[in-house]
Amino acid sequence: MEKIRRNFLWGGLEDTHKINWVAWRKVVMPKKFGGLGVGCLRIQNLALIAKWLWRWRMEPKALWVKCIMAIHRIDNYADDVKANRVGIGPWAHFLKAERDLSDLGVNVRDFFARSVGVGDHTRFWRDAWFGKSPLSSLFPDLYVLEKNKSCLFIDRVTRDSSGSAHVSWNWKKRNLSAREKDEVDDLLLM
């Protein structure tokens, strides 16, 4: 598609070669940055795929999400679809686009913020439900200690009949170091 657009803008649909008066990167660059504002199809495609990745996380009960989960044998919504489980097909292209965006310095998952709600669809460590970063990056020592790294919020935080919150941990060891205890204290303050 880009080649067809480039050939048309640079010289019509003829098979003759004409002088390219403007570099293609200048043609696709937005007007506010000195370009012609035509837009890049690759970037538009990556943006649309990023929207599907966002919808995957935000619409867990949608039929298409259930189909993807069934096709790729995902048992729990909290699991991510990994590229090695996907093979080929549209979802593999979505995951490749996520890697391409990451190569461009855009981490799509940084834009995913979760509303905890009941906590049955929000991963405690891996989803950004408190601020912009997941707890796994804010408290790396505790994340290493966690036995179930894909645990849900409801697995770690429960409320009693009076409305008080209680946290239950599932660590790999019983005795925590001073640094790990400090991280637990900081996490509980949050």
Sequence and secondary structure as in RCSB ss.txt:
>XXXX:A:sequence
MEKIRRNFLWGGLEDTHKINWVAWRKVVMPKKFGGLGVGCLRIQNLALIAKWLWRWRMEPKALWVKCIMAIHRID
NYADDVKANRVGIGPWAHFLKAERDLSDLGVNVRDFFARSVGVGDHTRFWRDAWFGKSPLSSLFPDLYVLEKNKS
CLFIDRVTRDSSGSAHVSWNWKKRNLSAREKDEVDDLLLM
>XXXX:A:secstr
 HHHHHHHHHHTTSSS     S HHHHHS GGGTS     HHHHHHHHHHHHHHHHHH TTSHHHHHHHHHTT  
STTS   HHHH SSHHHHHHHHHHHHHHTT  GGGG B   TTSSSSBTTTSB SSSS HHHHSHHHHHHBS TT
 BHHHHEEE TT  EEE   BS SS  HHHHHHHHHHHH 
